[in-house]
Amino acid sequence: MRMIFTTVFVLALTISQTAFAGQTYSLQVDGLACPFCAYGIEKQLLSVDGVQDVVVDLNAGSVQVTMQDGSTLNQATAKQAVKDAGFTLKGFNRAPE
């Protein structure tokens, strides 16, 4: 019974986050090499107003940023956050809705 509750809870949480998530952006970042790099860029991007979630793919050198519903991310803000984390922004794309 506990496992069923846990599964239902995780599924509901996932659906609620997806349903209320805003626009998603894909950033290409130079210099991402280790988990500490991932932590640093996650921390910096999460401090930007309206950012809901950050997912780093070290192998691809990419960062996926999901905004809160109604919020957007512009390239200048992303570039500054990436620079403040010690990296270089090489690409900025808004994911199709």
Secondary structure as UniProt FT lines:
FT   HELIX           2..19
FT   STRAND          21..30
FT   HELIX           35..46
FT   TURN            49..50
FT   STRAND          51..57
FT   TURN            58..61
FT   STRAND          62..68
FT   TURN            69..70
FT   HELIX           75..84
FT   TURN            85..86
FT   STRAND          88..94
//
